[in-house]
Amino acid sequence: MDLRSATCIRLSVLAVILIPIMVLGSGCSHNRAHTPKSFNDSGDAVVVAETSDFATMLAGHMELPRAEQKTVRSQAEIKARDWRRFEKEAFRERDSRLRQWYYRYDTSAFDYFGVGMGNSISDLKEATQIDPSFAEGWSNLGRLCGEVGDLVSALNYLERAALAAKIQAEAGRPLDPDLHLDIYRNLAWTYRDLARWNEGLAATRAGLKVRSGDPELVLIKGLLLAGDGQYSEAISLAVRMEPMRYPQYDFTFRGFKHQTSVYANNWIRSQALLAIGDYEGARHILGEMTSLPYRRYLPHQKRFWNDVGLAAEMVGDKDAGTYYAVGLIS
């Protein structure tokens, strides 16, 4: 089985899994027109024809008196209130991963059968229609659409977030750096998921201007270089990149101690080898995988395990299905 066939099989399986979830996400697929290139070669956001309608609407909003803009933002924040509560629950509840963010205790919010993800997507769609400059709303709408598998809508909304952030900065109201950084992180991941390597690399460059050396953007950059077939550049970055740090949750340390792992460095190496057709090398460089599934807070593990599964599948590793499964439940 070649790489293209294996990828098609994976996408077919994911489609079967994600279609019911996307139905729950209600309305995530509207306004799907997206930008074929949202950044220029220096990593700066640019406006092209496909975003002209949104750019016009955003420009009109920014021409409103400042007091009126504040009123509109307050209305948008009211509409986004339940989404913020949902995010807090997903962060706070110990079993939120197992519940996949779909159940909430607050019975007053059971307007869509208590489906937190669908509620949040609907609320953020309305909030961003109220206030087109609501970059945080656009960014999280894009992220949630990506979570339910609608990558086209995710990209559209994240590009709007980047444009809204740029326009606000030009108006002297720059976005909080952490929020701004999240836009570029989510954009770069989405471009990678869509195999749009050059645009993803431009997004990482823009994000690294916000925070130089950000570990997540450096990781994404390495994976994008690998996917684009820039083998030497990807390997060089993997060698120089600091190992990932994450909390060590066990009976002794309970998250108060951090541990490091070179899994992310090897992940980039593996993807670089996979892209040039060295499937044996791609699986070999990942090493022995037995202990990694038990590292509960391994960063970016959903994408990591999917890529491990593909590398294993290409060499006939009997554990490939297990790796895909770990990615699914992560």
C-alpha positions in Angstrom: 0.0 0.0 0.0 1.5 3.4 -1.0 1.3 6.6 1.1 -1.6 8.1 -1.0 -3.7 4.9 -0.6 -3.1 4.8 3.2 -4.0 8.4 3.6 -7.2 8.0 1.6 -8.2 5.0 3.8 -7.5 7.1 7.0 -9.6 10.0 5.6 -12.5 7.6 4.8 -12.5 6.2 8.3 -12.3 9.6 9.9 -15.2 10.8 7.7 -17.4 7.9 9.1 -16.5 8.9 12.6 -16.8 12.6 12.3 -20.0 13.0 10.2 -22.3 12.5 13.3 -20.1 14.9 15.3 -20.3 17.5 12.6 -24.1 17.2 12.6 -24.0 18.0 16.3 -21.8 21.0 15.5 -24.8 22.5 13.7 -24.1 25.2 11.2 -20.3 25.0 11.2 -20.2 24.7 7.4 -21.7 28.1 6.4 -19.6 30.9 4.8 -17.0 28.4 3.5 -15.3 30.7 1.0 -11.7 30.6 2.0 -8.5 32.3 1.0 -6.0 30.4 -1.1 -3.2 32.5 0.3 -3.6 34.5 3.4 0.0 35.5 4.1 2.7 37.0 1.9 6.2 35.6 1.8 7.3 37.7 4.8 4.6 36.2 7.0 2.3 39.3 7.1 -1.4 39.0 6.7 -2.8 40.2 3.4 -6.3 40.6 2.0 -7.2 38.9 -1.3 -10.4 38.8 -3.3 -12.0 35.9 -1.5 -12.1 37.8 1.8 -13.2 41.1 0.3 -16.7 40.8 1.6 -15.6 40.2 5.1 -12.9 42.9 4.8 -15.5 45.4 3.7 -17.8 44.5 6.6 -14.9 44.7 9.0 -13.8 48.1 7.6 -17.4 49.4 8.1 -17.4 48.3 11.7 -14.1 49.9 12.4 -15.5 53.2 11.1 -18.2 53.3 13.8 -17.7 55.7 16.7 -15.6 54.0 19.4 -18.5 54.1 21.9 -20.7 52.2 19.4 -18.0 49.6 18.8 -17.8 49.0 22.6 -21.5 48.6 22.8 -21.4 46.0 19.9 -18.6 44.2 21.6 -20.6 44.0 24.9 -23.4 42.4 22.9 -21.1 39.9 21.3 -19.6 39.0 24.7 -23.1 38.3 26.1 -23.7 36.0 23.2 -20.4 34.3 23.8 -20.9 33.9 27.6 -22.1 30.2 27.4 -19.1 29.3 25.2 -16.7 30.7 27.9 -18.5 28.6 30.6 -18.2 25.6 28.3 -14.4 26.1 27.9 -14.0 26.5 31.7 -15.8 23.2 32.2 -13.7 21.4 29.6 -10.6 22.7 31.3 -11.7 22.0 34.8 -13.5 18.7 34.8 -11.2 15.7 35.2 -13.3 13.6 32.8 -13.9 16.2 30.2 -11.5 14.4 27.8 -13.5 11.2 28.2 -16.8 13.1 27.7 -15.3 14.8 24.6 -16.8 18.1 25.7 -20.3 17.1 24.7 -22.0 16.9 28.2 -22.5 19.7 30.6 -24.0 19.8 34.1 -25.7 23.1 33.7 -29.3 22.2 32.8 -30.2 25.8 32.1 -28.1 25.6 28.9 -29.8 22.5 27.5 -31.2 24.3 24.5 -29.5 21.9 22.1 -29.8 18.7 24.2 -26.9 19.8 26.3 -24.4 19.5 23.5 -21.6 21.9 24.6 -19.6 21.8 21.3 -22.7 22.5 19.1 -23.9 25.2 21.5 -20.5 26.9 21.4 -20.2 26.9 17.7 -23.6 28.4 17.3 -23.0 31.0 19.9 -19.7 32.1 18.4 -21.2 32.3 14.9 -23.8 34.7 16.3 -21.2 36.7 18.4 -18.9 37.2 15.4 -21.8 38.3 13.2 -22.6 40.9 15.8 -19.0 42.1 16.1 -16.8 41.2 13.0 -13.8 42.6 14.9 -14.1 39.9 17.6 -10.8 38.2 16.8 -11.0 35.9 19.8 -14.4 34.7 18.8 -13.3 34.0 15.2 -10.2 32.2 16.4 -12.1 29.9 18.8 -14.9 29.3 16.3 -12.2 28.2 13.9 -10.6 26.0 16.5 -13.9 24.3 17.4 -14.8 23.7 13.8 -11.4 22.1 13.4 -12.1 19.9 16.4 -15.3 18.5 14.8 -13.5 17.9 11.5 -14.7 20.9 9.3 -11.3 22.1 8.3 -12.6 24.3 5.5 -14.7 26.4 7.8 -12.0 26.3 10.4 -9.5 27.9 8.0 -12.1 30.5 6.9 -12.8 31.6 10.5 -9.1 31.5 11.5 -8.1 33.7 8.5 -10.8 36.1 9.6 -9.4 36.1 13.1 -5.9 37.0 11.7 -7.4 39.8 9.6 -9.4 41.2 12.5 -6.3 41.1 14.7 -4.3 42.9 12.1 -6.9 45.7 11.6 -7.3 46.2 15.3 -3.5 46.5 15.7 -3.4 49.1 12.9 -6.2 51.0 14.8 -4.0 51.1 18.0 -5.8 48.3 19.8 -3.5 45.3 19.5 -4.8 41.9 20.6 -3.5 40.3 23.7 -0.2 38.5 22.7 -1.4 35.1 24.0 -4.6 35.3 22.0 -2.7 36.6 18.9 -0.3 33.7 19.2 -3.1 31.2 19.4 -4.5 32.4 16.1 -1.3 31.6 14.3 -0.8 28.3 16.1 -4.3 27.2 15.1 -3.9 28.5 11.6 -0.6 26.7 11.1 -2.0 23.4 12.4 -5.0 23.8 10.1 -2.8 24.5 7.1 -0.8 21.4 7.9 -4.0 19.3 8.2 -4.9 20.5 4.7 -1.4 19.8 3.4 -0.9 23.5 2.5 2.7 23.6 3.5 3.8 27.0 2.2 0.9 28.9 3.7 1.4 27.0 7.0 5.1 28.0 7.0 4.1 31.7 6.4 1.7 31.4 9.4 4.5 30.1 11.6 6.7 33.0 10.6 4.0 35.5 11.5 3.4 33.7 14.8 7.1 33.7 15.6 7.1 37.5 15.2 4.6 37.6 18.1 6.6 35.2 20.3 10.1 34.3 19.1 11.0 30.6 19.7 7.5 29.5 20.7 7.9 25.7 21.2 4.5 24.9 19.6 5.2 27.0 16.5 8.7 25.6 16.2 7.2 22.1 16.3 4.6 22.9 13.6 7.3 24.5 11.5 9.3 21.4 11.6 6.3 19.2 10.6 5.5 21.6 7.8 9.0 21.5 6.5 8.9 17.7 6.6 5.6 17.6 4.8 6.8 19.9 2.1 9.7 17.6 1.4 12.3 20.0 2.8 14.2 17.1 4.3 17.5 18.8 5.3 15.7 21.8 6.8 13.3 19.6 8.8 16.0 17.4 10.2 18.2 20.4 11.1 15.3 21.9 13.0 14.5 18.6 14.8 18.1 18.3 15.9 18.2 21.9 17.3 14.7 22.0 18.8 14.5 21.7 22.6 12.7 18.6 23.9 9.0 19.1 24.8 8.2 19.7 28.5 4.9 18.7 30.0 3.5 18.0 33.5 4.3 14.6 35.1 1.0 13.3 36.5 1.5 10.3 38.7 0.9 9.3 42.3 4.1 11.0 43.5 4.3 14.3 41.5 0.7 15.0 40.5 1.7 17.6 37.9 4.0 19.6 40.1 7.1 18.3 38.2 7.7 18.6 34.5 9.3 15.9 32.4 10.9 16.2 29.0 10.8 13.9 26.0 12.3 13.9 22.5 9.1 12.4 21.0 8.4 15.6 19.2 12.0 15.8 17.7 11.6 12.2 16.5 8.1 13.0 15.2 9.6 15.6 12.8 12.3 13.2 11.8 9.8 10.5 11.1 7.6 12.8 9.0 10.6 13.9 7.0 11.5 10.3 6.2 7.9 9.5 5.4 7.7 12.3 2.9 10.7 11.0 0.9 9.4 7.5 0.9 11.7 5.9 3.6 8.9 4.1 5.4 11.2 1.8 7.4 13.2 4.7 8.6 10.1 6.7 9.5 8.9 3.9 11.8 12.4 3.1 13.2 13.2 6.6 14.2 10.1 6.7 16.5 11.6 3.9 18.6 9.8 1.8 21.2 6.3 3.1 21.8 5.1 1.0 24.8 5.2 3.6 27.5 4.1 6.7 25.5 0.3 6.0 25.5 0.4 6.2 29.3 1.8 9.7 29.3 -1.6 11.3 29.7 -0.6 14.9 29.0 1.7 14.4 26.1 1.3 17.7 24.0 -0.4 17.4 20.6 -0.9 13.7 21.1 -3.9 13.4 18.8 -1.9 14.4 15.7 1.2 12.6 16.9 -0.5 9.2 17.3 -2.2 9.6 13.9 1.2 10.1 12.3 2.7 7.2 14.3 -0.2 5.0 13.0 0.5 6.0 9.4 4.3 5.3 9.7 3.5 1.9 11.3 0.9 1.1 8.7 3.3 1.7 5.9 5.6 -1.0 7.1 2.9 -3.5 8.1 3.4 -3.0 11.9 0.6 -5.0 13.6 0.2 -2.2 16.2 -0.7 0.5 13.6 -4.4 0.2 14.5 -3.6 0.6 18.2 -1.7 3.8 17.5 -4.6 5.2 15.5 -6.9 4.3 18.3 -4.8 6.1 20.9 -4.9 9.2 18.6 -8.7 8.9 18.5 -9.3 8.7 22.2 -6.6 11.4 22.9 
